[in-house]
Each structure stands twice: as C-alpha cells, then as structure tokens.
Amino acid sequence: MAGTSSKRVSPTVMGRLRLASQGLLGTGLGSVPDAVRWMTASQAQDLQAALWAVGLRVPGAGLMDVRAALDSGSVVRSWPMRGTLHLVAPEDLRWMLGLTAERLTRSIAGRHRELDITWTDIEKCRDIALEHVSGGGSLSRAELFAVFDAAGQPTTGQRGIHILGTLCRHGWLVQGPLAGNQQRLVAFDEWIPVSRQLGRQEGIAEFALRYFRSHGPATIRDFAWWTQIPLTDVRPAFEQVSGQLVELELGGTSYWMSPETASLLDDGVPGQRSVLLLPGFDEFLLGYQDRSLVLAPEHANKIVPGGNGVFKKTIVAGGAVIGTWAAAGKGRSAAVVPELFDEAKPLGAGARAAYDKAAAQYLAFLAR
C-alpha cells in the first residue's frame, strides 16, 4: 500500500503538484506519443489548443512534431468520453470506448429521435462509409457527408455529425491524417491494427490509476466526472488500485496522486516561481470537476465568459490561474498579450521574465 501523506498543503501547492504530475514543470514527458499516453486522455475539441497542450509537455517539440504524430497514427483524436474530442494513445481507444460509449448513446437517444436517426440508419451509414474507406482510403467530413446525402441519409441539422460520432464511438471509423486543420476519416481497424482488450472493471481500474498518476492530486469524484463513469462503478474498481496511490487530505476532502508526485512534498514542491501559458481547454483546468483549487471561483467567468463552454487560454503562476492571454500578430510581429485578473497587481520583475520566456517558448513552438 502506497499510504497516506500527513503533509499540510495549500491550494497553490496542490496546483503545483498537478503541474508536476502533468509534466508541466520542465522535466517533460519524452516524445509526443509518450506525452499523450501519459496524460491518458487530453481534451482536444480545439485542435490548435490541443497541439500546444502536447507541445508544452514535450520540451523542444514543435507544431510539426505533434501534427506528424496525428498523421502517422501514433496519436489519435476521437470521442472516448463525455462526447468530446480527446487525444489518446491508439491502443487505448477501443477499450475506453467500451467503457463509455453505451452510456453516452443512451444519453443522446432523445436527440437521435428528434433527428430521425434509427439504428438501421447507423448500420446503413456504417456500410456506406466502410465501402469508401476500406483498403486504405479516406474521406474528409464534407466528402463523407456528401456520400451519405447521395445515399438518402441527410446530414443537415446536426444529423450528419451525430451519425459520424456514433460510427466513431462504435469503433468503425476514426479520425486519421490531417488535411490542413481538418482530419480525414479512415477505417478504425486499419488505422489502429492493434487494440488492447480490457474487461469493464479492469478497464475502469486502469483508467483510474492512470488518471491519478497523470492528474493527481485529484478526487474520486473528479475522475468519475472526467470519464462520466458512474461512481457506483468507479468505487469498487478504484479499490483495486488505491494501494498504488497516496492519499492527501485538504479541507476534509481526500485527494489521490502517485507516490512520485507525493514525494515532492518532502523537499518542497517545485514551480513556486513558474509562469506558464496554457492553451484553452488544457487538462490542468479541464481535467477536474472541481477547479477551485487553482481558479478562484470569482474569476471562473473570465475563463468561460457567459458559461458558453469555450475556455480561454490561461496564465498559470505558481500553480494558480491568474489571468488569460491571447496571441497577436504574425511572423516577426507576433506577440503574446496578457490580461491579468487583477491589473492593479502587475507581474513583478521575476514573474515578467518567466512570462516572457513562456511567450518565447510558444512562438518557437509555432515556428518548428
């Protein structure tokens, strides 16, 4: 049993522990596929944000390195959970879908009735799609929808995207190589020839262990929200792996993390003077049901204005979100513009230097 930590910690220390477990404090996570595999699943509905999220975790990586991983299939982008695109390791996608697809299918059944999508329609679209992409072929989304339309399966009014999502969730299609900023659709079994097979409880247990290693400290409720797997299923599976984790209590709540992350408490958690420019939708913020440890609730609306579901890019200093940022200009005139939550408290000299370094890292990533 890994045990329980008795250390007293603050929310900002918890934030820095999360930065460390996510490979954001300088040590990095090896290659692009290594980083994606370590993170287990990284939210990726905004492609450009997802590319930078990976680049941040792989020192020296450039934009083209991450795009190349998608083009080669060593990283895949699909809908493994929450009905939202994520980056995952290819061998993990099928068993993840096996844990989450059925529940999501039930949750959107009403919408499918509104769109007049029956299971017979799904099977027809499956056969049509595979006829066009099997044997190494691929189609853009527009091309696939045109094929469906021609076969009497209309794609207007969100009908097309719901059919496509269902075909991907059931492991018939997957997004493959990039064409500009869109991905072409390919046959799942051809693009991912080797898939791991895990039973339900075994899969939830592995999902949980990898989540707490890569996202800890986090709570069991964070994990259940993240995957949308019911707590009644999560708890017994978590018992199988809890002995490999360390428990830490803060404010009467139990948080779990890897022993490696917990060991940082012994010598002082690094990153106190760190300043990071994270993309919108980064797992540092999105990977938890409760984000209040790193984002003061009064500033939440500044990250997701009006609760519209679109997360702004964040400035993270010393483990806490202190503002947002935006890129401006192109080429030699490109710059990174900060917008702090409290403009009356500008960055000090040391923090400003760290910010400038982070901005230079981002611009260098885009150029490589």
N, C-alpha and C positions, 0 to 999 in steps of 0.2 A: 504494500500500500504506500502510495507516494506521500500521503499525510496532509496535515493542516498547518498553515502558516499562522503564527501568532503576531506577526508584524502589524504595527499600526500604520495605516496609509491614508493619504488624502486623495481626493478625486483626481488632482493633476498627476499624482504618482500612478494612479490606475491608468490614466490616459497614456503615460509614457510606457507603462508595461504593455499596453496594447500596441503602441508604436513598435516596440521591440518585437513582440510576437509576430507582427505583420511584416517584419523585415524592413522597417522604415527608419531605422536609426543608424544606417551606414554599413552594416555588415552585409546586407543584401541576401538574395535567395538563389544565387547561382545563375542559371540560364533562364530564358523566358519560359520554356516548358516547366522547369523546376519551380519557378515562382508561382505559376498558375496552379500547379499540382499542390504546392504547399498551402496556398490560400483556400483550397478545396473547391470553392466557387466564388467568383468575383462578379459583382453586378456590372452589366455591360450593355444596357439598352442604348446608351450613348457611346458609339464606337470610339470616337476620338478620346473621350474621357477614359474609356477602358484601356486604350493603348497606353496612355500616360500613366494610369494606375499600375500597369505592369512595369513600365519603364522606370518608375520611381523605385521599384523593389529589386531591380537588376542593375547594379552600378555599371555605367558605361554603355548600357543598351541604348539604341536609337530607335526612332519610329519605324524604320525599315526592318529592324530585327523582329519587332513584335508583329508587323504585318506579314513577314516571311513565315512566322510560326503558324499563323492562320492559313496562309497559302499552302503550307506543307501538310496541314492536318495534325501537327504536333500539339496544337491548341485548338479547341473547338468552341464555338459560340452557339448556344442553344437555350432552350427554356427548361432547365432542370427543376425549377421550383418557383413558386409564387407567381407563375405566369409571366415572369420577367427574364429577359436575356441575361445570361451569365457566361463567363469564360470558365471552362473546366478542362481537365485532362481528358483526352479522348476515351481512354479505357474506363473512366469513371461514369461517363454519361448514361449508359444504359441502365446500370443498377440504381443510379439516382432517380432516373425517370420511373423505374419500377416502384420506388417508394412514394413518389409524389403525383404521378400523372393521374391516377384514378380519382384521387380526392379533388384535384383541380377540375377534371372532367365533370364530376358531379356538381361542382360549384358554378359552372358556366352552362349547365344543361338548359336553364331557362333562357339564357341568351341565344343558345343554338335553336331553341324552338321559335324565338322571335325572328331569327334569321332563316328559318325554314331549312335547317341543316339536320338531316337524319343520318343514322349510321350507314344506311345504304349509300347516301351521298358521299360519305367519307370513304367508303370502300371503292366506289367508282373513281373518286379523285385519286386515291392511292394507286389504283391500277393504271390510270392515265399518266400520272406523274412518273411512276417507275418505268413505264413503257418508253418515256422520253429520256430518262437519265441513266437507266441501267446500261452497263457496259462502258462506264467511264464518262458518260455525258453529264451535262449540267445545264441549268436554266436560270436566268435571272428571275426575280419575283414577277416582273412585268410579263416576261415570256411565259412563265408558268400560269399566271392568271389568264393570259390570252388563250392558252391551251384549254383551261377549264371552261372559259366562256364559250369557246367553239364547240365544246362537248356538251353544252347545255347545263353547265354548272356556273351560274352567275357569281361574280366576285365583288359586286358593288355593295356599298353599305356595310362594310366590315365583314361581309360573308367570306371573302377570299382569305383575309388574314386569319380568321377563325379556323377555316379549313386547313390552311398551312400550318398553324400552330398545332392542330390536332395530329396532322401527319408527322410532325417533328416529335411531339410528345410520345407518340406510339412507336418511335424508332424506325420509321420508314424513310423519312428524309432528314437531312441535316444541312445546316449552312456550311458551305465549303470555301473555296478560294475567293479572294477579293477581286472585284472589278470596280476600281475606283473606291468609293466608300460604301459600296453595296457588296453583299456576298451572294454567290451563286448557289443554287440548291442542287444537292447531289444525293445519291443513294446512300443511306446510312451504313449499310453493311459493307459497301465498297470503300467508303471514306474512312470508316472505323472497322477494320477487319478483325481486330481483337478487342473483345469487351470482357471485363471481369463480371462474374456472376456471384451475387451475394443474396442470401435469404433475407427476409424482411428484418428480423431482429438483428441479425449480424450486420446488415447494411446500416440500420439506424445507429448501432453501436459504433461502427467505424466512422460514420458521418459525424457523430457527436465528438468522438476522440479527436478527429482532425480539426473540427471546428474550434474546440477549446485550445488545442495546441496553436492554431494559427490566429485565433481571435481573442484568446483569453487575456486578462480576466473577463469572464462573461458568466451569465446566469443560465440555468436550465431553461428558463422562460425565453431568454434571448435566442437560444438555439431552436426552441420549438417555433418561435415566431419566424426565424430566419428560414427554416425549411417548410413551415406550415404543416409539420407532422404533429399530430395531437399529443398533448402532454401525457395522456394515458398510455401512448405507445413509447414516448421518449423515456419516461422514468425507468421502466424495467431494463431497457437497453442501456441506459446510462449507468446503471448499477454494474454492468459488466466491465466498464472501462474507468469508473471513478477512481479505482485504485492506482491508475496510472497518471492521475492528476493531483494537483494541490488545491486545497480549498482555502479561500481567504475571505474573511468576513468584513464587511463595511456597512455601517448603518443598519445592522440586523439582517443583511442580505448576504447569502453565500455566493461567492464568485469562484470560478474554476479556471485553472490555467495549467500549462505544462510545468514540470519540475525545473526545466531550463529557464523559463521565464520567471518563476518564483525565486530562483537562486539569485536573480539580480537584486532582490531586496536586501541581500546580505552585505553587499558592497556599495550600495547606493545606485538607484536606478538611473541609467544614463538619459541624456536628452533634455536636461533641465534648460539648456540654452538653445535648444534646437528650434529652427523655424522651417516649416515645410509648406509647400504649395501643392495641396492635394486637388485632384480633379473633382468635378461634381460626381456624385454617386459613389465616391470611394468607400471601400469597406470599413475604413476607420470610423466613419459616421453611420453608413447604411447598414453595417453588419450587426446591429443590435436593436432590440425593441425599445430599450430604454437608453437614450442618448444623453441623458442629463449629466453623466459623469464628465463628459468632455465638451458639452454645449449647454451653456446656461439657458434655461427654458425661455427667458425673456428675449433671447436672440434667435430662437428657432425660426420665427417667421422671416428673418433676414436671409436664412439659408434656403427656405422653401416659401417664397412670397405667396401669400394667399392660400397656402396649402395646396398648390397646383401640382405637386408631385415632381416638379423639376428642381433638382438640387444644384445650387450654385457651387462653384469652386471655393474651397476653404483655405484660409491661412491657419495653420496649427502651430502654436508656440508653446514649448514646454509641456506638451500633452493636452492643451486646451485649444478649442477653436476660438480665435479672436477676431475674425473678420473674413471677408471674401476677396477674391481677386479676379481680374479679367485680363486677357491678352489684348493688346492694341497694336496696330500697325503690322507691317510685314517686312521681311528682309532685314536690312541694316537698321531700319527704323522700328523694328519690333520691340515691344516693351511689355512689362507685366505691371499692371496698375492695382495697388491695394486699396481696399475700402475697409478700414477698421471699424469695429462696433463702437468703440469709444474714441472719436477723433481727438478728444481732449488729452488722450494718453498716447502720443505717437511712439513708435518704436525707438528704443534707446540705441546708442551707437553700436553696441554688440549685436542686438537683435536686427538692426538695419543691415549690418554686414552679412548676417546669416540669411536675411531675406534676399539680399542682392545675389548671394551665392545660389540660393534656391531658384531664383529667377533665371540666372545664367544656365543652371542645370536644365531647366525646362526648355529654354530656347535652343540649347545644344542638342537636346533630345529630338526636337523637331527637325533639326538640320542633318541628323545622321540617318 
